[in-house]
Amino acid sequence: MELAHLLHNLGALVTLGMGGLGLLRPLAVARLIGLQPEGRLGLSELRATYGGLFGALGAFALATRDEVAFTLVGAAWLGAAAARVADAFLVHGANRSVWRAALFEAGVAILLLAPA
């Protein structure tokens, strides 16, 4: 397997893994990202977004092995990292956890956007 394909699959697996965590352990995800879901809808939102959305993105990229799919998922991770960096500059007082999250998101994006 070519290095780029290996990196793409790794990025998609991380995405799928995050989805699995969100689906099966939404309260663990909530603690990880600093959210506190309110009521049944809050827990459902965590499962839907961090479980269903991330899981579907990762699974689709892995199932199709299509470069456009990997690029789309990578662009989504890059968008999340960029928004987090923008937040850090717009709202003064960003702590290390914000920067760690941005680095994680950018790292997954790099895996998925590696040139084929």
Backbone as CSV, one residue per row, in Angstrom:
resi,resn,N_x,N_y,N_z,CA_x,CA_y,CA_z,C_x,C_y,C_z
1,MET,0.851,-1.179,0.000,0.000,0.000,0.000,0.895,1.240,0.000
2,GLU,0.540,2.163,-0.817,1.266,3.415,-0.937,1.139,4.225,0.366
3,LEU,2.170,5.010,0.684,2.176,5.774,1.940,0.962,6.693,2.049
4,ALA,0.624,7.387,0.980,-0.516,8.313,1.027,-1.804,7.566,1.358
5,HIS,-1.986,6.403,0.768,-3.195,5.621,1.050,-3.209,5.142,2.495
6,LEU,-2.063,4.785,3.006,-1.964,4.385,4.402,-2.351,5.549,5.316
7,LEU,-1.845,6.744,5.021,-2.179,7.925,5.818,-3.665,8.255,5.720
8,HIS,-4.212,8.165,4.501,-5.639,8.437,4.313,-6.488,7.468,5.129
9,ASN,-6.135,6.192,5.073,-6.887,5.187,5.837,-6.763,5.427,7.337
10,LEU,-5.579,5.823,7.787,-5.385,6.118,9.204,-6.269,7.289,9.635
11,GLY,-6.293,8.345,8.838,-7.146,9.493,9.145,-8.617,9.117,9.176
12,ALA,-9.038,8.279,8.221,-10.431,7.831,8.192,-10.739,6.933,9.389
13,LEU,-9.779,6.106,9.792,-9.968,5.256,10.975,-10.097,6.094,12.243
14,VAL,-9.299,7.147,12.352,-9.414,8.048,13.503,-10.807,8.677,13.509
15,THR,-11.263,9.103,12.342,-12.590,9.705,12.228,-13.669,8.703,12.624
16,LEU,-13.557,7.493,12.113,-14.507,6.435,12.452,-14.447,6.115,13.949
17,GLY,-13.241,6.069,14.500,-13.080,5.812,15.933,-13.722,6.891,16.785
18,MET,-13.560,8.133,16.369,-14.210,9.230,17.097,-15.725,9.074,17.024
19,GLY,-16.209,8.626,15.858,-17.632,8.383,15.706,-18.122,7.273,16.617
20,GLY,-17.360,6.199,16.697,-17.726,5.100,17.582,-17.761,5.542,19.030
21,LEU,-16.785,6.338,19.425,-16.756,6.851,20.788,-17.972,7.734,21.059
22,GLY,-18.296,8.597,20.102,-19.447,9.476,20.270,-20.756,8.718,20.345
23,LEU,-20.849,7.646,19.609,-22.076,6.854,19.596,-22.227,6.025,20.867
24,LEU,-21.140,5.388,21.280,-21.206,4.467,22.412,-20.954,5.120,23.765
25,ARG,-20.161,6.176,23.780,-19.796,6.832,25.050,-19.958,8.346,24.941
26,PRO,-21.154,8.838,24.689,-21.331,10.276,24.477,-20.935,11.133,25.682
27,LEU,-21.101,10.621,26.874,-20.713,11.406,28.047,-19.193,11.520,28.160
28,ALA,-18.474,10.506,27.722,-17.011,10.585,27.704,-16.572,11.641,26.698
29,VAL,-17.231,11.684,25.551,-16.926,12.711,24.555,-17.246,14.088,25.117
30,ALA,-18.366,14.207,25.804,-18.752,15.490,26.395,-17.677,15.996,27.349
31,ARG,-17.157,15.110,28.180,-16.083,15.507,29.108,-14.819,15.891,28.338
32,LEU,-14.508,15.119,27.313,-13.308,15.370,26.510,-13.343,16.747,25.852
33,ILE,-14.513,17.133,25.362,-14.602,18.407,24.635,-15.149,19.547,25.488
34,GLY,-15.452,19.285,26.746,-15.861,20.343,27.658,-17.308,20.780,27.512
35,LEU,-18.171,19.873,27.103,-19.597,20.180,27.014,-20.355,19.437,28.089
36,GLN,-21.488,19.988,28.471,-22.384,19.312,29.401,-23.759,19.266,28.750
37,PRO,-24.141,18.092,28.246,-25.431,18.010,27.578,-26.576,18.229,28.568
38,GLU,-27.587,18.959,28.108,-28.770,19.185,28.936,-29.889,18.293,28.445
39,GLY,-30.353,17.429,29.300,-31.502,16.599,28.997,-31.245,15.568,27.916
40,ARG,-32.329,14.946,27.521,-32.266,13.868,26.537,-31.810,14.366,25.172
41,LEU,-32.250,15.564,24.778,-31.875,16.103,23.478,-30.369,16.375,23.409
42,GLY,-29.791,16.839,24.502,-28.353,17.102,24.523,-27.546,15.839,24.311
43,LEU,-27.944,14.768,24.966,-27.260,13.489,24.796,-27.455,12.958,23.377
44,SER,-28.648,13.118,22.854,-28.935,12.700,21.486,-28.094,13.496,20.486
45,GLU,-27.912,14.772,20.747,-27.091,15.615,19.858,-25.645,15.156,19.838
46,LEU,-25.115,14.792,20.992,-23.751,14.266,21.041,-23.636,12.990,20.219
47,ARG,-24.600,12.095,20.377,-24.567,10.843,19.608,-24.706,11.112,18.113
48,ALA,-25.581,12.026,17.752,-25.823,12.307,16.335,-24.604,12.962,15.681
49,THR,-24.059,13.977,16.321,-22.963,14.726,15.714,-21.631,14.012,15.872
50,TYR,-21.270,13.703,17.113,-19.963,13.095,17.341,-19.958,11.602,17.065
51,GLY,-21.131,11.001,17.042,-21.233,9.582,16.723,-21.596,9.355,15.276
52,GLY,-22.803,9.738,14.927,-23.313,9.472,13.585,-22.567,10.183,12.483
53,LEU,-22.348,11.469,12.631,-21.692,12.242,11.577,-20.235,11.813,11.390
54,PHE,-19.490,11.768,12.471,-18.088,11.358,12.358,-17.981,9.912,11.893
55,GLY,-18.834,9.052,12.436,-18.806,7.647,12.042,-19.104,7.465,10.563
56,ALA,-20.119,8.156,10.064,-20.485,8.034,8.652,-19.374,8.578,7.745
57,LEU,-18.781,9.690,8.123,-17.692,10.246,7.309,-16.523,9.273,7.205
58,GLY,-16.105,8.748,8.346,-14.981,7.816,8.347,-15.305,6.528,7.617
59,ALA,-16.494,5.989,7.858,-16.893,4.731,7.220,-17.021,4.893,5.713
60,PHE,-17.586,5.998,5.270,-17.749,6.216,3.833,-16.397,6.306,3.132
61,ALA,-15.482,7.056,3.722,-14.149,7.178,3.114,-13.463,5.818,3.046
62,LEU,-13.561,5.039,4.117,-12.935,3.715,4.126,-13.600,2.756,3.145
63,ALA,-14.929,2.819,3.055,-15.657,1.894,2.187,-15.418,2.193,0.706
64,THR,-15.388,3.469,0.352,-15.241,3.826,-1.061,-13.792,3.902,-1.502
65,ARG,-12.919,4.227,-0.554,-11.495,4.449,-0.854,-11.302,5.462,-1.978
66,ASP,-12.232,6.380,-2.042,-12.217,7.405,-3.076,-11.423,8.617,-2.583
67,GLU,-10.537,9.131,-3.426,-9.701,10.266,-3.030,-10.542,11.499,-2.709
68,VAL,-11.647,11.671,-3.417,-12.518,12.812,-3.126,-13.127,12.672,-1.733
69,ALA,-13.485,11.455,-1.352,-14.037,11.228,-0.015,-12.998,11.554,1.059
70,PHE,-11.767,11.075,0.879,-10.710,11.387,1.851,-10.470,12.895,1.915
71,THR,-10.484,13.546,0.760,-10.270,14.993,0.704,-11.386,15.736,1.418
72,LEU,-12.617,15.303,1.214,-13.753,15.947,1.879,-13.647,15.816,3.392
73,VAL,-13.348,14.621,3.868,-13.226,14.413,5.316,-12.042,15.233,5.856
74,GLY,-10.947,15.263,5.111,-9.802,16.079,5.520,-10.133,17.560,5.565
75,ALA,-10.899,18.021,4.583,-11.308,19.433,4.571,-12.187,19.751,5.775
76,ALA,-13.037,18.808,6.162,-13.886,19.021,7.341,-13.033,19.164,8.604
77,TRP,-12.045,18.281,8.758,-11.148,18.379,9.919,-10.352,19.685,9.873
78,LEU,-9.900,20.068,8.690,-9.142,21.316,8.550,-10.020,22.517,8.885
79,GLY,-11.277,22.465,8.459,-12.206,23.534,8.805,-12.411,23.650,10.301
80,ALA,-12.500,22.517,10.978,-12.648,22.532,12.439,-11.411,23.147,13.093
81,ALA,-10.233,22.764,12.611,-8.992,23.316,13.166,-8.907,24.821,12.917
82,ALA,-9.264,25.242,11.716,-9.209,26.673,11.382,-10.188,27.482,12.232
83,ALA,-11.380,26.950,12.434,-12.359,27.644,13.267,-11.877,27.746,14.710
84,ARG,-11.214,26.706,15.180,-10.700,26.730,16.551,-9.574,27.754,16.699
85,VAL,-8.704,27.831,15.695,-7.625,28.831,15.730,-8.219,30.240,15.657
86,ALA,-9.213,30.428,14.791,-9.876,31.731,14.712,-10.494,32.095,16.051
87,ASP,-11.120,31.135,16.704,-11.706,31.370,18.015,-10.637,31.791,19.021
88,ALA,-9.481,31.147,18.945,-8.402,31.461,19.884,-7.945,32.913,19.735
89,PHE,-7.973,33.414,18.510,-7.551,34.792,18.288,-8.680,35.798,18.509
90,LEU,-9.908,35.399,18.224,-11.044,36.312,18.387,-11.443,36.482,19.841
91,VAL,-11.353,35.390,20.594,-11.714,35.428,22.004,-10.428,35.218,22.787
92,HIS,-9.919,36.290,23.321,-8.649,36.190,24.045,-8.811,35.286,25.259
93,GLY,-7.743,34.593,25.569,-7.765,33.710,26.721,-7.873,32.240,26.362
94,ALA,-7.583,31.908,25.115,-7.595,30.492,24.739,-6.530,29.759,25.546
95,ASN,-6.905,28.627,26.103,-5.952,27.875,26.913,-5.318,26.746,26.094
96,ARG,-4.499,25.971,26.758,-3.785,24.890,26.065,-4.713,23.858,25.458
97,SER,-5.831,23.611,26.115,-6.742,22.596,25.587,-7.297,23.010,24.220
98,VAL,-7.516,24.286,24.009,-7.989,24.768,22.708,-6.912,24.527,21.656
99,TRP,-5.679,24.840,21.988,-4.582,24.639,21.030,-4.311,23.160,20.780
100,ARG,-4.424,22.337,21.821,-4.249,20.884,21.634,-5.318,20.333,20.699
101,ALA,-6.536,20.779,20.885,-7.627,20.318,20.019,-7.384,20.746,18.575
102,ALA,-6.932,21.982,18.379,-6.639,22.468,17.024,-5.513,21.654,16.393
103,LEU,-4.496,21.321,17.156,-3.395,20.511,16.629,-3.861,19.101,16.279
104,PHE,-4.711,18.528,17.113,-5.250,17.204,16.817,-6.039,17.235,15.517
105,GLU,-6.931,18.209,15.400,-7.754,18.323,14.198,-6.901,18.562,12.959
106,ALA,-5.909,19.419,13.078,-5.016,19.673,11.939,-4.221,18.426,11.592
107,GLY,-3.818,17.670,12.600,-3.070,16.438,12.348,-3.897,15.416,11.581
108,VAL,-5.155,15.247,11.962,-6.022,14.314,11.245,-6.250,14.827,9.815
109,ALA,-6.412,16.144,9.678,-6.577,16.721,8.338,-5.365,16.437,7.458
110,ILE,-4.178,16.559,8.004,-2.961,16.304,7.242,-2.921,14.861,6.774
111,LEU,-3.318,13.934,7.643,-3.356,12.525,7.239,-4.269,12.333,6.032
112,LEU,-5.433,12.945,6.086,-6.428,12.747,5.035,-6.130,13.533,3.768
113,LEU,-5.377,14.599,3.885,-5.083,15.452,2.727,-3.709,15.208,2.118
114,ALA,-2.997,14.199,2.630,-1.678,13.874,2.072,-1.804,13.611,0.575
115,PRO,-0.915,14.198,-0.211,-1.005,14.002,-1.671,-0.868,12.530,-2.054
116,ALA,-1.742,12.105,-2.949,-1.719,10.708,-3.403,-0.716,10.526,-4.531
